[in-house]
Amino acid sequence: MIIKKFVPCIYLYHEHAVKSLTDTSVVETDPLRLVQLYNENNADELIVFDLSEGDAEHETALDMMKEICAMAEMDVIGAGNVKRMEDIKKILYTGCKKAILDYEKESNIGITQEVSLKFGKDKILISYNDPQVLKENLELVEQYSSGMVLMNPHQIRETMEITKLPFFVQINQIALNKLIEIFGYESVCGVTGNTINDNVKEILALKELCKENNIQVESFQAAYKWSDFKLNSDGMVPVIVQDYRTDEVLMMAYMNEEAYESTLKTGRMTYYSRSRQELWLKGETSGHFQYVKSLTADCDMDTILAKVSQVGAACHTGARSCFFHEITRKEYEESSNPLQVFEEVFDVIKDRKLHPKEGSYTNYLFDKGIDKILKKLGEEATEIVIAAKNPNPNEIKYEISDFLYHMMVLMAEKEITWEEITTELANR
């Protein structure tokens, strides 16, 4: 059974979010505020349409799309302004999980096989208004795409007669009871458009309505009921919270049954405040929400480990983590967590750029500029090739280290972070 998704969309035009593909009335000057709204209301995915005109405006739109992907707690699908394979690459490189080919444009049909073979069919969706174009290119669509976006909600049955591929339906205005009916169609995997945008605060209620109608929707399915846990003397379970990217321990709090059920329902960490004697949605007043990535119980079923995407600071003091009062310490070799090592070295390089130090080789490179940095990077790459021919493995370790250092200087010069690099690698 296909899981049904509620998918808002953002129509990007001149760096603003506008009403629709055909109506450029501004609905939000800062699209990132819409992303935050969709995060907070349990949207399942997000489609971003680039309505830009011209190459310069297109590049600006891609930069905005990159910011949207960085902020979004759901997968982002990119669409619009696709003329050649390179445009699909740029969309995916912003962090979008999928890109859409517009089959109303002959040029998009022509690059389907090329982009699918390059990036994988799971990255490619097809959009269309008229099912006839789907019928004429059915073999291409089924072999080289993972699904579709139907832009005309009156053509659902016609689409299902042509193919069994799952598809989203864009709907701009519809009664909510009719929306549930559309979710009931077997091949419809989700609804997008202004019907979702305008009712985004109702998504949780609509999901409950879907469940009542035996329609499977995106939600957390808990393997354990509250009664499976061993409660402390206050009838609660302690929760240890970690950043899902870095494993940094952020805080510790408590859940009662209501907090546990609310966390599962909303996808945002909810606790019980013992001091205030009330339910506590983390971030409700500060905006520093914690979006659930996983919940794991310990061996005794009396403690929960939560891995989360943390917005802002976890601690009420403004610190990233609540754990910062060092009690005692014995000198030891730091864990060789690769990303941690890269981040520490990179922080030093960035600090040199902001606060130049006399005699610093890093500052010498920054002073000489991009051409010098690139020259050194090229030299170090060549040194790796030469070292690789040497039977002694130590030499290649030294050369790779030199290369990575110079690469980080380039990253600092171009204002690229390790998080962006690791995210891009994870997306491949």
N, C-alpha and C positions, 0 to 999 in steps of 0.2 A: 504494500500500500504506500502511495506517495504521501510524504509529509507536506502539508500545506503551509505556505509561508506568507507573512504580511510584509510587503516590500515597499516602503516609501521611495520616493525619487526626488532628486534635485535637478532642476533645469538650470544649468550654468550659462549666464550671459553677461558679459562685461563685469565679471567677478561677483555678480549678484545672483541670487536665486530668483527665477522668474516663474510666472504662473504655469506655463505649459510650453510645448514645442512650437505652438503658433501664437501664443500670447506672451509678449515680453514685459508685461507689467511686473514690477519688482514686488516680490512678497517678503523678501528678507535680504538686507544689504550685506549681511555676513552669513554665508552658507554654513559656517562652522557652528553657529547657534542652532541651526536645524539639525545638524549631526548630533549635538548634545541632546536635543529634544528626542530624537529617534532612539538614541542610546537609552535614555531614561524611561522610555515607554515600550521597551521589549520588542523593537522591530527585529525581524529575522535577517534581512539582507537590505541593501540599499543600491539603487541604480542612479548613476550620475550621468546626465546627458550634457555633452559639451556642444553648445549652440554658437560657438565662436566663429568669427569671420576673419580669415587671413591668418598667416603663419604666426605673427607676433602675438595676436590675441589667443591663438591656439596654444602656444607655449605657456602663456599666463594661466589659461584654463587648466592645463596639465599640472602646473605648480599647485593650483588650488585643489585639484583632484588628489594630489599627493598629500596635502594637509588633511583632506577629508579622510583618506585611508588611514592616516596615522591616528586620527581621533576616533574613528568609528569602531565600535565594539562588535560590529557585525561585518560579514563579508561585503565588499563593495564590487559592483559590476559597472564597468565603464562603457560609454557609448557616445557616438557622435563624432563628426569630422574625420571619418576614416576614408582615406583615398588609396592607401597602399599598405603593404605589409608593415612598413616602418611605423605607421600610426597605431597599429595593434600592439606592437612592441612597446611603444611609448605609454600606452594606456596600462598595460600590464606592469611596466616598470614603475608606475606611480604607486603600486601596491594593490591594484585591483585584482581580484581573484579570477575574474572573467572579463571578456570584452565582447561587444555585440557588433555583428556585421549587419548593416542595413540592406535588406534584399530589395528595397525600392530603388537601390542604385546598382546598375549593372557592374560597375567597377568592384563593388563589394562581393558580388557573386563570383567574380573572376578570381579573387584572391583566397577564396575559402579553403581550397586544398592546401595552398602554400602556407597559410597561417596555422592551419590545423596541424600539419606535419612539423612545423617549426616549434609550436608552443604546446601542442597536445589538444585533442578534441574536447577534453574536459574544460579547457579555457575559453571555448568559443560557443557563443549563442547566436541565433539568427533572429532578426526582427522583421516583421512583415505586416502589411495591412490586408492584402488580398491572398487568400489561400491558393489561388491559381498559381502564383509565383512559387509557392511551396511545392505544389504538385509538379510543376515543370522542372524543378531542381531537387526532387525528392531524394534521389540517390546521393547527390552531393551533400544534402543536409544531414541525412541519416548516417553517412559514413564519416563526415568531418565536423560534426557539431554535437554538443551534448544536450541541446534543448533549444527552445525558441521563446520569443516574446511576441505575442499577438497584440498588435496595436489597435485592433478593431474588435471590441467585445461581442459584436453581433455575429462573429464567424467562429465561435467555439465548436459547435457541432461539425461544421464543415472541416475544420482542422482535424478533429478526431477521426473523421472518416478517411483522412489521407494518411495519417501517421500515428504511431503510438508514442512518439517522443513526448516527454513532459514539456509543458510550456507555461510561462507566466502570461497573464492577461492584463493589459493596461486599461484601466477604467477611470474616467474622470468624474463621473457622477452617477450614483446608483443608490437605491434604497438599501439599507443594511440587511434587511431580510433577503433581498435578491442577491446580495453579496454571499451570504451563506449558501444559497442555491448554486452559485458559480463554483464555490469551493468544493461542492459535492461532485463535480464532474471528475471522472477518474484521472484524466491526463493533465488536469490543471494543477500545477505545483505551487502556484502562488498568484496573488493579485498585487498589482502596482498601480501607480497613477495617483491623481488627486483624491480619489476615494479613500485611499490609505493616508495620504498627507493630511487631509482635512479631519480625519478621525483617528489620528495616531494615539491620542490619549485614551481611546476606547479599545486598543488592541488586546489588552488583557481580558476585558469583558467579552470581546468578540471571540477570543480563543476558548473561553469557557463555553460560549454558545456553540462553537464548533464541536467541542467535546460532547456536549449534550446531544448533538446530532450525529454522533459517531464519526466525526471527521477528525482525522489525526493531524495535530498541529505541532509545531516546533515548541518543545518545552523540556524542562529537566525531569527525567524519569528517575526517581530515587530507588535504589536497590534495597534500602532499609527504611522501615517505618520508625517514627519517634519511639514507639514502644520497644524497639530493638536495642535502644541505648541504655546504658547504666547511668542513672542520674546521680548528681551529687546531693548533698543534704538539702540544698535549696531547690531541688527538682530541675536542675539545669545541667548543661554539658559545656565545658570550656572549649573554645575554638582558637586554635593557633592559625594566624594568617600570614601567608607568604606571597611575595611577588612572583607571579607565574613565569616571568622571563628570567629573573636573576636568582630566585630562591631566597632572596633576602627576607628575613623574618620581620614583619611589619608591626604586629600588635597581637594582643590576646584579649578575648572578650568572652561573653557567655550567651548561650541560646536557651530559650525555653521552647516548648512545642510550637507556639504561635510564631516565634522568630524563625524556627526551622522551616515551617510550612511556607512562610512568607518569602524566605530566601529561595526556596525551590520554585515558587510561583513566579516571582519577579526577576530572578537571575541577578539580584543585587543583595549583598550581604546585609542581613538584618539581625540585630542582637536584642538582648533584654538588658536594659540598664538597671543594675541593682540599686544604684544611688537614687535614681529618679523613679524607680518602680514602674517602668513603662517600656513598651516596645521602642526600638531605636534603629531606624534605617540609617546606616552609615552614609554620611554625605548629604543628608536631607537639608541641613542648614548651611553647610560649608560648600557643597557641590563636590566634595571629595568622595565620590561614590566608589564602591568596590564591586566590580563586575565578576561574577563567579566564572571560573574556568574549570575547577574541579573541587569536589568535597570527598575526603577520604577519612574513614574511621580508623582508630588505632586497634591493636590486637584485643584490648579489653572492652572495646565499644564504649569507652567513657570519655573520649576526647576526639574532636574533629580537626583535621588539617584542611584548611581552605587555601587553595591557590587562586589568586585573584588578579585582575587588571586594576591597578590602583590609579585613580585620578588624583593628582596632587599629592598632598601629605597625608599619611595615615594617622599621625599623632596630632592631638589637639593643640600641642605647642607650636605646630608648624613644621616640625621635623618630619623627614620622610618616614622614619621608623620610630616607634616608641622606645626602642632599646638603644640608649646612647649613654647611660650612666655607667662608665666602666668601674667595676668594683676592684678587681685585681687582674694582673696579667703577667704571664711568663713569656719571655721572648721565644718566638718560634718562627719557623719558616712558613710564610703564607701559603695557603693552598694554591696550587698551580692551575686554578680555573682560567682557561685561556681567555675568555671574554673579560674577566676581571683584570688580568695582566694587560691586555690590550687597552682597556679603559684607563688604567692607571698611567701607562706610558703616554697615551693620547692626551690625558689631562695635563701632564707636564708640558707637552708640545703646545697645547692650546694656551697654557699659562705663559709660555715664552712669547707667544704671539701678542698677548695682551700686555705683558710686563717684560719687555726686552731686558736681557741680562748681558752685561759686558763680557765679551769673549765666548759667547754661546754659539756653537756651530749651528744650532737650530735657528737662531736669529740671523746668522749669516745667510742661511738659505732663504729665509723670509725676505731679507733685505735685497737679495739678488733677484728675487721674483720668480715667476712661474717657469720661465725658460730654464733657469738654473736648476730648479727642483725637478723638472722633467728630464733634464740632461742626466742628473745624478740617478734618477729612477731607472733610466735606460741603461746606464752603466752597471747598476746593481743587478738588473735583470740578466745582463750579459755575463756577469760574474757567477750567477747561479748556474747558467748553462755550462760554463767552464768547469765549475766545481763539481757538477754532476758527472763529469767524465773521470773524476778522481776517485779511486777506490776508498779513500778515507771519508766516512760519512760526516765527520766533524766539520770539514770545510764547508759543505753545503749548508749545514745548520747556521754557521756564521753568516754566510752570504744571504740566506733567506731572512735572517734577523735584520741584516743591514737593509735589505729590500723593504721589509715591512716597516721599518722605521721611516725610510724616505717616503713610503706610500702614505704613512700617517701624516707626514708633513704636508703632502699634497692634499690629503683629506681636510686638514685644518685650513689650508689655503683656500680650498673650494667649499668650505663649511659643510662637509659631509660627515655624518656621525657613524659610529660602529653599529648603533641600533639600526640605522637605515641599511647598512651593508648586510647585517645578519638577517634582517627582515626580508631583504631581496633574495638572499640565498635560500631562506626557508620557503619562499614562494615558488622556487624553481622545481 
